Amino acid sequence: MTFIFLINFYIPLIVIGVLILVTVLLIIANILLGGNKEKTITINKEKKIPVKDEDSLLNILSKNKIFIPSACGGKATCGFCKVQVNEGGGEVKPMEEPFLSDEEKSRNVRLSCQVKVTDDIDITIPESLLYAQEYICKVVDIKDLTYDIKMIRLEFIEPKSMAFKPGQYAQLKVPGLEIIRAYSIASNPKTTHEIELIVRMVPKGKATTYVHKALRLGDKAIVTGPYGDFYLREESNRDIICIAGGSGKAPIRSIVHYLKDQNMPRKVKYFFGARSKKDLYYTDEFKQLEKDYPNFKYIPALSDPKPEDDWKGDVGLITDVVDRYCEDLSQSEAYLCGSPGMINACIHVLNKHKIKDEHVYYDKFS
């Protein structure tokens, strides 16, 4: 009995001792291999960040207040956090492959969440990302726009203002979960002390469930931004075609209100596609703009109107409606926001009407 007792007593001690020894050996090996040496991240050939610990490039940049867009918290499932790695970074990982085109691979574009900083690294990122910030906000308004779409208005607490271009987006952090989601800014850029986001409920979506079910007036929220190359080209004087569906109305609304402040100097046709009347929102707002500004025309269309809708407007897929209304678009430009399938279909129709590829701007969301 004494022998068995001694075995039962010492075995746990031996196991713990082995684990401690293995841990110490791993730490020593890491030091000998240079794991604790100081590394340098060079950004755009100018800014340098000294780094001592080993972590993903995405996380290290975030700790240093450089916010690379990411919607999945570094799990390599969104493909947003792309940077160009000029030196260092190791080989492309299998998890990155589905998100990188051949052209991107030729330029050494990587997912920053999958690049571990173990040595000096040289990267190039869009200059605008150096100015994206993290904002602490207060929820000052929540409004049901449809049965599955809400508008939330966030007032900035620190910093107190955000300068953004009409069409850009911000990222909302979900508290308690490692989840970040991107939402286009729906408000007018002239209002810098707050932003409005339009959020459509996604079944089983953790971020949209948080917004639709848990978010309350007065709650604190954290957003980063602004982000995105989808924004109004202000230097242009071309006529504008806008096409959107669902929550894709957000960036177009920001663009249209910006143009409103300039008294609509350019001709704008805005096509909005929905299934039935219950999916329409901000209709009165855009119809009033249509009355106030002759250069602006709002064209909502329903693909499947119900008898009770008593719909007198355009019917059909939004691409078919665009096809009916548009003629020669060779001197126009287009702003599109919707699902990848919708965007591709819209581009096909616009090309039919001779629009130039370089004058088509779009924001795809899944």
Secondary structure as a PSIPRED ss2 file (coil, helix, strand):
# PSIPRED VFORMAT (PSIPRED V4.0)

   1 M C   1.000  0.000  0.000
   2 T H   0.000  1.000  0.000
   3 F H   0.000  1.000  0.000
   4 I H   0.000  1.000  0.000
   5 F H   0.000  1.000  0.000
   6 L H   0.000  1.000  0.000
   7 I H   0.000  1.000  0.000
   8 N H   0.000  1.000  0.000
   9 F H   0.000  1.000  0.000
  10 Y H   0.000  1.000  0.000
  11 I H   0.000  1.000  0.000
  12 P H   0.000  1.000  0.000
  13 L H   0.000  1.000  0.000
  14 I H   0.000  1.000  0.000
  15 V H   0.000  1.000  0.000
  16 I H   0.000  1.000  0.000
  17 G H   0.000  1.000  0.000
  18 V H   0.000  1.000  0.000
  19 L H   0.000  1.000  0.000
  20 I H   0.000  1.000  0.000
  21 L H   0.000  1.000  0.000
  22 V H   0.000  1.000  0.000
  23 T H   0.000  1.000  0.000
  24 V H   0.000  1.000  0.000
  25 L H   0.000  1.000  0.000
  26 L H   0.000  1.000  0.000
  27 I H   0.000  1.000  0.000
  28 I H   0.000  1.000  0.000
  29 A H   0.000  1.000  0.000
  30 N H   0.000  1.000  0.000
  31 I H   0.000  1.000  0.000
  32 L H   0.000  1.000  0.000
  33 L C   1.000  0.000  0.000
  34 G C   1.000  0.000  0.000
  35 G C   1.000  0.000  0.000
  36 N C   1.000  0.000  0.000
  37 K C   1.000  0.000  0.000
  38 E C   1.000  0.000  0.000
  39 K E   0.000  0.000  1.000
  40 T E   0.000  0.000  1.000
  41 I E   0.000  0.000  1.000
  42 T E   0.000  0.000  1.000
  43 I E   0.000  0.000  1.000
  44 N C   1.000  0.000  0.000
  45 K C   1.000  0.000  0.000
  46 E C   1.000  0.000  0.000
  47 K E   0.000  0.000  1.000
  48 K E   0.000  0.000  1.000
  49 I E   0.000  0.000  1.000
  50 P E   0.000  0.000  1.000
  51 V E   0.000  0.000  1.000
  52 K C   1.000  0.000  0.000
  53 D C   1.000  0.000  0.000
  54 E C   1.000  0.000  0.000
  55 D C   1.000  0.000  0.000
  56 S E   0.000  0.000  1.000
  57 L H   0.000  1.000  0.000
  58 L H   0.000  1.000  0.000
  59 N H   0.000  1.000  0.000
  60 I H   0.000  1.000  0.000
  61 L H   0.000  1.000  0.000
  62 S H   0.000  1.000  0.000
  63 K H   0.000  1.000  0.000
  64 N C   1.000  0.000  0.000
  65 K C   1.000  0.000  0.000
  66 I C   1.000  0.000  0.000
  67 F C   1.000  0.000  0.000
  68 I C   1.000  0.000  0.000
  69 P C   1.000  0.000  0.000
  70 S C   1.000  0.000  0.000
  71 A C   1.000  0.000  0.000
  72 C C   1.000  0.000  0.000
  73 G C   1.000  0.000  0.000
  74 G C   1.000  0.000  0.000
  75 K C   1.000  0.000  0.000
  76 A C   1.000  0.000  0.000
  77 T C   1.000  0.000  0.000
  78 C C   1.000  0.000  0.000
  79 G C   1.000  0.000  0.000
  80 F C   1.000  0.000  0.000
  81 C C   1.000  0.000  0.000
  82 K E   0.000  0.000  1.000
  83 V E   0.000  0.000  1.000
  84 Q E   0.000  0.000  1.000
  85 V E   0.000  0.000  1.000
  86 N E   0.000  0.000  1.000
  87 E E   0.000  0.000  1.000
  88 G C   1.000  0.000  0.000
  89 G C   1.000  0.000  0.000
  90 G C   1.000  0.000  0.000
  91 E C   1.000  0.000  0.000
  92 V C   1.000  0.000  0.000
  93 K C   1.000  0.000  0.000
  94 P C   1.000  0.000  0.000
  95 M C   1.000  0.000  0.000
  96 E C   1.000  0.000  0.000
  97 E H   0.000  1.000  0.000
  98 P H   0.000  1.000  0.000
  99 F H   0.000  1.000  0.000
 100 L C   1.000  0.000  0.000
 101 S C   1.000  0.000  0.000
 102 D H   0.000  1.000  0.000
 103 E H   0.000  1.000  0.000
 104 E H   0.000  1.000  0.000
 105 K H   0.000  1.000  0.000
 106 S H   0.000  1.000  0.000
 107 R C   1.000  0.000  0.000
 108 N C   1.000  0.000  0.000
 109 V E   0.000  0.000  1.000
 110 R E   0.000  0.000  1.000
 111 L E   0.000  0.000  1.000
 112 S H   0.000  1.000  0.000
 113 C H   0.000  1.000  0.000
 114 Q H   0.000  1.000  0.000
 115 V C   1.000  0.000  0.000
 116 K E   0.000  0.000  1.000
 117 V C   1.000  0.000  0.000
 118 T C   1.000  0.000  0.000
 119 D C   1.000  0.000  0.000
 120 D C   1.000  0.000  0.000
 121 I E   0.000  0.000  1.000
 122 D E   0.000  0.000  1.000
 123 I E   0.000  0.000  1.000
 124 T E   0.000  0.000  1.000
 125 I C   1.000  0.000  0.000
 126 P C   1.000  0.000  0.000
 127 E H   0.000  1.000  0.000
 128 S H   0.000  1.000  0.000
 129 L H   0.000  1.000  0.000
 130 L H   0.000  1.000  0.000
 131 Y H   0.000  1.000  0.000
 132 A C   1.000  0.000  0.000
 133 Q E   0.000  0.000  1.000
 134 E E   0.000  0.000  1.000
 135 Y E   0.000  0.000  1.000
 136 I E   0.000  0.000  1.000
 137 C E   0.000  0.000  1.000
 138 K E   0.000  0.000  1.000
 139 V E   0.000  0.000  1.000
 140 V E   0.000  0.000  1.000
 141 D E   0.000  0.000  1.000
 142 I E   0.000  0.000  1.000
 143 K E   0.000  0.000  1.000
 144 D E   0.000  0.000  1.000
 145 L C   1.000  0.000  0.000
 146 T C   1.000  0.000  0.000
 147 Y C   1.000  0.000  0.000
 148 D C   1.000  0.000  0.000
 149 I E   0.000  0.000  1.000
 150 K E   0.000  0.000  1.000
 151 M E   0.000  0.000  1.000
 152 I E   0.000  0.000  1.000
 153 R E   0.000  0.000  1.000
 154 L E   0.000  0.000  1.000
 155 E E   0.000  0.000  1.000
 156 F E   0.000  0.000  1.000
 157 I E   0.000  0.000  1.000
 158 E E   0.000  0.000  1.000
 159 P C   1.000  0.000  0.000
 160 K C   1.000  0.000  0.000
 161 S C   1.000  0.000  0.000
 162 M C   1.000  0.000  0.000
 163 A C   1.000  0.000  0.000
 164 F C   1.000  0.000  0.000
 165 K C   1.000  0.000  0.000
 166 P C   1.000  0.000  0.000
 167 G C   1.000  0.000  0.000
 168 Q C   1.000  0.000  0.000
 169 Y E   0.000  0.000  1.000
 170 A E   0.000  0.000  1.000
 171 Q E   0.000  0.000  1.000
 172 L E   0.000  0.000  1.000
 173 K E   0.000  0.000  1.000
 174 V E   0.000  0.000  1.000
 175 P C   1.000  0.000  0.000
 176 G C   1.000  0.000  0.000
 177 L C   1.000  0.000  0.000
 178 E C   1.000  0.000  0.000
 179 I E   0.000  0.000  1.000
 180 I E   0.000  0.000  1.000
 181 R E   0.000  0.000  1.000
 182 A E   0.000  0.000  1.000
 183 Y E   0.000  0.000  1.000
 184 S E   0.000  0.000  1.000
 185 I E   0.000  0.000  1.000
 186 A C   1.000  0.000  0.000
 187 S C   1.000  0.000  0.000
 188 N C   1.000  0.000  0.000
 189 P C   1.000  0.000  0.000
 190 K C   1.000  0.000  0.000
 191 T C   1.000  0.000  0.000
 192 T C   1.000  0.000  0.000
 193 H C   1.000  0.000  0.000
 194 E E   0.000  0.000  1.000
 195 I E   0.000  0.000  1.000
 196 E E   0.000  0.000  1.000
 197 L E   0.000  0.000  1.000
 198 I E   0.000  0.000  1.000
 199 V E   0.000  0.000  1.000
 200 R E   0.000  0.000  1.000
 201 M C   1.000  0.000  0.000
 202 V C   1.000  0.000  0.000
 203 P C   1.000  0.000  0.000
 204 K C   1.000  0.000  0.000
 205 G C   1.000  0.000  0.000
 206 K H   0.000  1.000  0.000
 207 A H   0.000  1.000  0.000
 208 T H   0.000  1.000  0.000
 209 T H   0.000  1.000  0.000
 210 Y H   0.000  1.000  0.000
 211 V H   0.000  1.000  0.000
 212 H H   0.000  1.000  0.000
 213 K H   0.000  1.000  0.000
 214 A H   0.000  1.000  0.000
 215 L C   1.000  0.000  0.000
 216 R C   1.000  0.000  0.000
 217 L C   1.000  0.000  0.000
 218 G C   1.000  0.000  0.000
 219 D C   1.000  0.000  0.000
 220 K E   0.000  0.000  1.000
 221 A E   0.000  0.000  1.000
 222 I E   0.000  0.000  1.000
 223 V E   0.000  0.000  1.000
 224 T E   0.000  0.000  1.000
 225 G E   0.000  0.000  1.000
 226 P E   0.000  0.000  1.000
 227 Y E   0.000  0.000  1.000
 228 G C   1.000  0.000  0.000
 229 D C   1.000  0.000  0.000
 230 F C   1.000  0.000  0.000
 231 Y C   1.000  0.000  0.000
 232 L C   1.000  0.000  0.000
 233 R C   1.000  0.000  0.000
 234 E C   1.000  0.000  0.000
 235 E C   1.000  0.000  0.000
 236 S C   1.000  0.000  0.000
 237 N C   1.000  0.000  0.000
 238 R C   1.000  0.000  0.000
 239 D E   0.000  0.000  1.000
 240 I E   0.000  0.000  1.000
 241 I E   0.000  0.000  1.000
 242 C E   0.000  0.000  1.000
 243 I E   0.000  0.000  1.000
 244 A E   0.000  0.000  1.000
 245 G E   0.000  0.000  1.000
 246 G H   0.000  1.000  0.000
 247 S H   0.000  1.000  0.000
 248 G H   0.000  1.000  0.000
 249 K H   0.000  1.000  0.000
 250 A H   0.000  1.000  0.000
 251 P H   0.000  1.000  0.000
 252 I H   0.000  1.000  0.000
 253 R H   0.000  1.000  0.000
 254 S H   0.000  1.000  0.000
 255 I H   0.000  1.000  0.000
 256 V H   0.000  1.000  0.000
 257 H H   0.000  1.000  0.000
 258 Y H   0.000  1.000  0.000
 259 L H   0.000  1.000  0.000
 260 K H   0.000  1.000  0.000
 261 D H   0.000  1.000  0.000
 262 Q C   1.000  0.000  0.000
 263 N C   1.000  0.000  0.000
 264 M C   1.000  0.000  0.000
 265 P C   1.000  0.000  0.000
 266 R C   1.000  0.000  0.000
 267 K C   1.000  0.000  0.000
 268 V E   0.000  0.000  1.000
 269 K E   0.000  0.000  1.000
 270 Y E   0.000  0.000  1.000
 271 F E   0.000  0.000  1.000
 272 F E   0.000  0.000  1.000
 273 G E   0.000  0.000  1.000
 274 A E   0.000  0.000  1.000
 275 R C   1.000  0.000  0.000
 276 S C   1.000  0.000  0.000
 277 K H   0.000  1.000  0.000
 278 K H   0.000  1.000  0.000
 279 D H   0.000  1.000  0.000
 280 L C   1.000  0.000  0.000
 281 Y C   1.000  0.000  0.000
 282 Y C   1.000  0.000  0.000
 283 T H   0.000  1.000  0.000
 284 D H   0.000  1.000  0.000
 285 E H   0.000  1.000  0.000
 286 F H   0.000  1.000  0.000
 287 K H   0.000  1.000  0.000
 288 Q H   0.000  1.000  0.000
 289 L H   0.000  1.000  0.000
 290 E H   0.000  1.000  0.000
 291 K H   0.000  1.000  0.000
 292 D H   0.000  1.000  0.000
 293 Y C   1.000  0.000  0.000
 294 P C   1.000  0.000  0.000
 295 N C   1.000  0.000  0.000
 296 F E   0.000  0.000  1.000
 297 K E   0.000  0.000  1.000
 298 Y E   0.000  0.000  1.000
 299 I E   0.000  0.000  1.000
 300 P E   0.000  0.000  1.000
 301 A E   0.000  0.000  1.000
 302 L E   0.000  0.000  1.000
 303 S C   1.000  0.000  0.000
 304 D C   1.000  0.000  0.000
 305 P C   1.000  0.000  0.000
 306 K C   1.000  0.000  0.000
 307 P H   0.000  1.000  0.000
 308 E H   0.000  1.000  0.000
 309 D H   0.000  1.000  0.000
 310 D C   1.000  0.000  0.000
 311 W C   1.000  0.000  0.000
 312 K C   1.000  0.000  0.000
 313 G C   1.000  0.000  0.000
 314 D E   0.000  0.000  1.000
 315 V E   0.000  0.000  1.000
 316 G C   1.000  0.000  0.000
 317 L C   1.000  0.000  0.000
 318 I H   0.000  1.000  0.000
 319 T H   0.000  1.000  0.000
 320 D H   0.000  1.000  0.000
 321 V H   0.000  1.000  0.000
 322 V H   0.000  1.000  0.000
 323 D H   0.000  1.000  0.000
 324 R H   0.000  1.000  0.000
 325 Y H   0.000  1.000  0.000
 326 C C   1.000  0.000  0.000
 327 E C   1.000  0.000  0.000
 328 D C   1.000  0.000  0.000
 329 L C   1.000  0.000  0.000
 330 S C   1.000  0.000  0.000
 331 Q C   1.000  0.000  0.000
 332 S E   0.000  0.000  1.000
 333 E E   0.000  0.000  1.000
 334 A E   0.000  0.000  1.000
 335 Y E   0.000  0.000  1.000
 336 L E   0.000  0.000  1.000
 337 C E   0.000  0.000  1.000
 338 G E   0.000  0.000  1.000
 339 S C   1.000  0.000  0.000
 340 P H   0.000  1.000  0.000
 341 G H   0.000  1.000  0.000
 342 M H   0.000  1.000  0.000
 343 I H   0.000  1.000  0.000
 344 N H   0.000  1.000  0.000
 345 A H   0.000  1.000  0.000
 346 C H   0.000  1.000  0.000
 347 I H   0.000  1.000  0.000
 348 H H   0.000  1.000  0.000
 349 V H   0.000  1.000  0.000
 350 L H   0.000  1.000  0.000
 351 N H   0.000  1.000  0.000
 352 K H   0.000  1.000  0.000
 353 H C   1.000  0.000  0.000
 354 K C   1.000  0.000  0.000
 355 I C   1.000  0.000  0.000
 356 K C   1.000  0.000  0.000
 357 D H   0.000  1.000  0.000
 358 E H   0.000  1.000  0.000
 359 H H   0.000  1.000  0.000
 360 V E   0.000  0.000  1.000
 361 Y E   0.000  0.000  1.000
 362 Y E   0.000  0.000  1.000
 363 D E   0.000  0.000  1.000
 364 K E   0.000  0.000  1.000
 365 F C   1.000  0.000  0.000
 366 S C   1.000  0.000  0.000
